[in-house]
Amino acid sequence: MTQDVEMKEVPAPAPSNSVTAATPSTLQHLKEIASLIESGAYAREVRRILRAVRLTIALRKKLNASVVNAFLNFSLVPGSEVHARLASYLPKEDEHDMEVDTAMSATTALAKHSLPELEIYCYLLVLIFLIDQKKYSEAKACSSASIARVKNLNRRTVEVLASRLYFYYSLSYELTGDLAEIRGNLLALHRIATLRHDELGQETLLNLLLRNYLHYNLYDQAEKLRSKAPRFEAHSNQQFCRYLFYLGKIRTIQLEYTDAKESLLQAARKAPVAALGFRVQCNKWAVIVRLLLGEIPERTVFMQKGMEKALRPYFELTNAVRIGDLELFRAVADKFASTFTADRTHNLIVRLRHNVIRTGLRNISISYSRISLVDVARKLRLDSPNPVADAESIVSKAIRDGAIDATIDHANGWMVSKETGDIYSTNEPQAAFNSRIAFCLNMHNEAVRALRFPANSHKDKESAEKRRERQQQEQELAKHIAEEDDDEF
């Protein structure tokens, strides 16, 4: 959802113009954000803190060391412990810039206060800047210091900023390959957020813990945590999308493909349009799950704007599964092995081999009324020491599972396909229509029942006899409407 922005190095302008040209506009925006945080803290309005975070994300491309340092001088007391700690993470500036920044901060500084919200915001701003500049070791140190400070704060207006700090705290350790080190801290933070009824922090930390477990393929631990975590209404659409994505991955590994497909498709639909990378990952896993279910995704799935190149390997894989060509499937798997390994879908693609064989066998059973098992093995391109025996076992399993309607003539070594009957001469279409009609009627009756309103407390309550009479009339009306709908079908 949140992607790292690669900051391209550009030649620095002359020192005399560095503050006058670029700094005042960006610094002025940061001052306005600080004022917004201050007013939100005093008024205890979380809305303003949320707006401040959104404005900061929009400004992250314009941040540089001089701007961040000037804002620290503006917001914090120069020489204080917090100011010294945050300034130590930033790159050293030229002496001229430092003098100008100090002069500006001295003339424009607020009355120095110790608002926890503003202090946490300074941690967040420095952390975002360090990650964008790819200074991951400094980002780890800064994030650890910020988390130690957040643990001691129990304020509703800090929770929004704290949830963002949790995210960048995990990201900084993930970028350095040390994600396992903070698992205990994340669990402790989740426990603290639960005790403080910080629901936004809970859902953020739950997603970070699920990501931590899945990063090391600890799917059982992730499912245990997810099943025992407190349930509540999602406060952030982004966090809810992440939760659905992780749930889809867990369900996929647990072979619960139907639930996995629903979660992954819902995550892709709910994700913001700007979160292209996240939607690509959701679609990759959704394609694999649909193939494992025996479905063939539509071509439009692979033609979505901005996803054509990323989904190309999965499009070729889908084509191989649709045709049922085992050799083509093997060639595609080898060709894009590095891509599938990076996406962590390689083990799932190994599972697809059985689907490819079954699809090819189904095509053979439709094309031939009788075919020898030797020819079946050759057409399926089975590369095993005893392909005829493997073909016989595959055909037997497909017949037992109901994938094909055929029999095996063991004496002659043939697979004999049964004649395809007219399905409309059976009761299957009638049963299918009956189930759909019943579903529509039940939905209609539930909608009619939902229109009932309880008696108003300020009016005289109706007697039991009148209430029974009214309910009987409503049931008759619903029955009459259902009979009319039945006549239309």
Protein Blocks (a to p, Z undefined) as FASTA:
>chain_A
ZZcddddddddddfklmmmmmmmmmmmmmmmmmmmmmmmmmnopaklmmmmmmmmmmmmm
mgcfklmmmmmmmmpcghiaklmmmmmmpccddfklmmmmmmmmmmmpccddddfklmmm
mmmmmmmmmmmnopaklmmmmmmmmmmmmmmpccfklmmmmmmmmmmmmmmmmmnopmmm
mmmmmmmmmmmmmmnopaklmmmmmmmmmmmmmmnopaklmmmmmmmpccdddfbfklmm
mmmmmmmmmmmmnopaklmmmmmmmmmmmpcfklmmlmmmmmmmmmmmmmmnopacdfkl
mmgghilmmmmmmmmmmmmmmnopaklmmmmmmmmmmmmmmnopmmmmmmmmmmmmmmmm
mmmmmmpmbdcfklmmmmnopacfblmlmmmmmmmmmmmnomaccdddfknopacddddd
dfklmmklmmmmmmmmmmmmmmmmmmmmmmpccddfkbccddfklmmmmmmmmmmmmmmm
mmmmmmmZZ
